Amino acid sequence: MNCTQDWPEPIVRVQSLSNSGLKSIPDRYIKPPTQRPLKNSNNSPNKMNIPLIDLGGLFADDSTLRATTLSQISDACREWGFFQVVNHGVRPELMDCARKVWRQFFHQPMEVKQAYANSPKTYEGYGSRLGIKSGAILDWSDYYYLHYLPGCLKDHKKWPAHPASLREVIDEYSKQVVELCGTLMEALSINVGLEKDYLQSAFGGDDIGACLRVNFYPKCPQPDLTLGLSSHSDPGGLTLLLPDEHVSGLQVRKDEDWITVKPASHAFIVNIGDQIQVLTNAIYKSVEHRVIVNSDQERVSLAFFYNPKSDLRIQPSKELVTPEKPALYPSMTFDQYRLYIRMKGPQGKSQVESLKSP
Ligand SMILES: O=C(O)CCC(=O)C(=O)O
């Protein structure tokens, strides 16, 4: 498999469609009935939410508080694969600023954004589809994708030059988020009984990969027929999502239900990706999620992906493989692994499930 070809059809910017004032969406955004959002998805305030964890406990001198926080993280990883964290060490003003610069980017004239139009080869730049399957039903969103790590892939020229502060803000934001990911990787390692630096080393130590996808979901005149982002699990390691401060939209699979996440102020939403499912031999599972859109408000989110070094083989940790629970997955590099989503687009959990030994 390779992604060397171009997009199979001319790219249409969803934001332009939305701004054109159309009353019904084009057929290529209409999902089959089984994939459409449910009218009764739990938007009411008393319904379930993903766990909220105060990470301050991890940095406390009090060992009981540290143990309690680790145990909350452990429960959240096992039961949900998703949780929110507050007191995480990333400055709230920086989070606001990161959202602001990206909102400004998407509100610039189309020709400014088009200068960064992406291709399926690396996906870096301004995009409007995932996957290169001809005739695919598309999602109601545009995005911007960029590399932060390894340093050799980071290229400021591929990051937007306007607004003028964007590069500096995103550099600082990414630095702080990477630090937070390191802290979470330690907590996850300890929680499955491994040395605290186990997962980080398995990811390549200092040579890990990290990239950012900023999602822009324009207003949609028929939100019941489409999705902002189809159901998928994240192919990488950990994802730290900075959601829109005003508009919800992320839905997480919980058994047969879709739970609409209600973000806490200045929280990050953390989720386990497929590579951690593989390394922990499915003690932790990556969980399907998707995004719904609405007719009144646009939505912006920043998904920061913390990934293994791309040419390192990832396989179930030997310490977590036993005669009763043999290795569930073959070893594979992340470069090989992520080709699936890059070719096929978001497809639920089909990839990691299909790799599982019977
Ligand atoms: O926009 C969101 O809330 C989720 C985005 C997401 O799942 C992704 O970018 O992979």
PDBQT file of the ligand as one rigid body, heavy atoms in Angstrom, charges set to zero:
ROOT
HETATM    1  O1  LIG A 401     -13.182  17.073  17.127  1.00  0.00    +0.000 OA
HETATM    2  C1  LIG A 401     -13.204  16.233  18.002  1.00  0.00    +0.000 C 
HETATM    3  O2  LIG A 401     -13.809  16.420  19.071  1.00  0.00    +0.000 OA
HETATM    4  C2  LIG A 401     -12.519  14.896  17.838  1.00  0.00    +0.000 C 
HETATM    5  C3  LIG A 401     -11.471  14.880  16.770  1.00  0.00    +0.000 C 
HETATM    6  C4  LIG A 401     -10.879  13.526  16.519  1.00  0.00    +0.000 C 
HETATM    7  O3  LIG A 401     -11.376  12.511  16.949  1.00  0.00    +0.000 OA
HETATM    8  C5  LIG A 401      -9.672  13.425  15.684  1.00  0.00    +0.000 C 
HETATM    9  O4  LIG A 401      -9.172  14.444  15.179  1.00  0.00    +0.000 OA
HETATM   10  O5  LIG A 401      -9.194  12.265  15.511  1.00  0.00    +0.000 OA
ENDROOT
TORSDOF 0
